[in-house]
Amino acid sequence: MGTTKTEIFTEQQNQMAQMAKALGHPARIAIVQYLLKLDTCICGDLVLEIGLAQPTISQHLKALKTAGLIKGNIEGTSTCYCLDYEKWDVMKSLLSPLLNLETDNNTNCC
C-alpha cells in the first residue's frame, strides 16, 4: 500500500481532512447531532438513541475522540461523552471558509 504523502499538504489541510474523516459516517453524524442537542455529557443513551450495538457505538465514539471532536470522562464503570467545544470551534473555523467559497456557477462543466 502506498503512502498518503500528508507532508505535502498544509497543517490546515491535514486538520480539515482528519476532522472530515471523523465525521465521514452517518452514525458519527447522528452521535454529534445528539450531543449537540443535549449539550451535556451522556453515558448509555447512545445505544438506544442511535440504534446500533454497543461495540459499534464504541468504535464510532473512539473515532470521534481520536479526532478530538468529543471528550470522554470516566464515571464509575461507564464513560460519559460530550462535545469538545474548543475543538468544535476550530473545526468550524477551518471548514467555514472552504464551505463558503463562492463559485461562478459555471455550467460549462461536464
Residue pairs with C-beta under 8 A, 6 or more apart in sequence:
6 14
6 17
9 17
12 94
15 90
15 94
16 94
16 95
16 98
18 67
19 67
19 69
19 91
19 94
19 95
20 95
21 67
22 28
22 63
22 64
22 66
22 67
22 69
23 29
23 32
23 69
25 60
25 63
27 50
27 52
27 56
27 57
27 60
28 60
28 63
28 64
30 49
30 50
31 46
31 50
31 57
31 60
31 61
31 64
31 70
32 64
32 69
32 70
32 83
34 42
34 45
34 46
34 49
34 50
35 42
35 70
35 81
35 82
35 83
36 83
40 82
41 73
41 80
41 81
41 82
42 80
42 81
42 82
43 75
43 78
43 79
43 80
43 81
44 78
46 57
46 61
46 81
47 53
47 54
47 57
50 57
52 60
61 70
61 72
61 81
64 70
65 71
65 72
65 81
67 87
68 84
68 87
69 83
69 84
69 87
69 88
69 91
70 81
70 82
70 83
70 84
71 81
71 82
71 83
71 84
72 79
72 80
72 81
73 79
73 80
73 81
73 82
74 80
